[in-house]
Each structure stands twice: as structure tokens, then as C-alpha cells.
Amino acid sequence: MQEAVKIMYRIQSLEIILEETRIVHRDNLPPQYATLQETIETLRSQVPEEYLARYDRIRKNGQAVVNLVNGFCLGCRMAISLGDQNRMKRDEANLICPHCGKFLLLV
């Protein structure tokens, strides 16, 4: 699951760039816009459908993938228990915050 979360983090970053480009350039989109869209579609094909469904649902309201830093989810700022963190690092638990439900990127 760690690899899928990394890919989703990359997708999220590119989607943010696309949104900013659309806001700045409006009707006069640069040629790189289409390339970014193709890259996003290629990356999406590498993520399991069940993760993408959850990602898309959460992404509608902001970031779907956030960092886990020093034991804290940067999405909700809540502490994740050491037991959960260790299970996540060993791939024994999903990389999902038990408080806000966002995907966690282990840093």
C-alpha cells in the first residue's frame, strides 16, 4: 500500500498544479496542460480501484494524501498511536488516519 500512497501523493500534486494553471490561464491553457493530464491518467492506472474511489471522494474536499510527521497526521493534526504507526510501517495496517480517514504518507 505504501507504493500506492506515494503514487496518489504524486497525482494529488499534479492535480493541484492543473487547478492552479486553470485558474491563472483560464481559456488560454499552455500545451503542458494536456501532458499533465496524460501523466495523471497514467499514474491513476497504477493504483488499485478501491484506493482511487476513496481518494476521489476525499479529494473533493481538499487533500486526500497527507504526511505523517512525528506521529501526527498533518490532515487533522491528531496523534497516531505508536502501535498503529508500527503496523503501518510493516504494512500490517492500511496507511489511513483513524481520525480523519485521509491516506498517510510516512515521512
C-alpha positions in Angstrom: 0.0 0.0 0.0 2.9 2.4 0.6 3.7 2.5 -3.1 0.1 3.2 -4.0 0.0 6.1 -1.4 3.2 7.6 -3.0 1.6 7.4 -6.4 -1.6 9.1 -5.1 0.5 11.8 -3.5 2.1 12.5 -6.9 -1.3 12.5 -8.5 -2.6 15.0 -5.9 0.4 17.3 -6.5 -0.2 17.2 -10.3 -3.9 17.9 -9.8 -3.1 20.9 -7.7 -0.8 22.2 -10.5 -3.6 21.7 -13.0 -6.1 23.6 -10.8 -3.7 26.5 -10.4 -2.9 26.5 -14.2 -6.6 26.6 -15.0 -7.2 29.5 -12.6 -4.2 31.5 -13.9 -4.6 30.9 -17.6 -8.4 30.4 -17.9 -9.1 30.0 -21.6 -5.5 30.2 -22.8 -4.1 26.9 -21.4 -0.5 26.1 -22.2 0.4 22.9 -24.1 1.9 21.3 -21.0 -1.6 21.1 -19.6 -2.5 18.2 -21.8 0.7 16.4 -20.9 0.0 16.8 -17.2 -3.5 15.3 -17.7 -2.0 12.3 -19.5 0.6 11.8 -16.7 -2.2 11.8 -14.2 -4.2 9.2 -16.1 -1.1 7.0 -16.4 -0.4 7.3 -12.7 -4.1 6.6 -11.9 -3.9 3.3 -13.8 -1.2 2.1 -11.4 -3.4 2.5 -8.3 -6.0 -0.1 -7.2 -9.6 1.0 -7.9 -10.6 0.7 -4.3 -8.0 3.2 -3.3 -8.9 5.6 -6.1 -12.5 5.6 -5.2 -11.6 6.6 -1.6 -9.0 9.1 -2.9 -11.5 10.8 -5.3 -14.2 11.0 -2.5 -11.8 12.7 -0.1 -10.1 14.8 -2.7 -13.3 16.7 -3.5 -13.0 18.4 -0.1 -9.2 19.1 -0.1 -6.1 16.9 0.3 -6.6 13.2 0.2 -3.0 12.3 1.0 -1.2 14.0 3.9 2.1 13.4 5.7 2.6 11.6 8.9 5.3 13.6 10.8 6.5 12.8 14.3 3.4 10.7 14.9 0.9 13.4 13.8 -1.4 13.3 10.8 -0.9 16.7 9.1 -4.5 16.5 7.8 -6.3 16.6 11.2 -3.3 17.3 13.5 -4.2 14.3 15.6 -1.6 11.9 17.1 -1.5 8.4 15.7 -0.7 5.7 18.3 2.8 4.1 18.1 1.2 0.7 17.7 -0.7 1.9 14.6 2.4 3.6 13.2 4.5 0.4 13.6 1.8 -1.7 11.9 1.7 0.9 9.1 5.4 0.7 8.6 5.3 -3.1 8.5 2.4 -3.0 6.0 0.2 -4.7 8.5 -2.3 -1.9 8.6 -3.7 0.5 5.9 -2.0 3.9 5.7 -5.2 5.7 6.7 -5.6 8.1 9.6 -8.0 6.6 12.1 -9.3 10.1 12.9 -9.8 11.9 9.6 -9.7 9.0 7.1 -7.1 10.5 4.8 -4.2 8.5 3.3 -1.0 8.9 5.2 2.4 9.2 3.6 5.1 8.1 6.0 8.0 10.5 6.1 
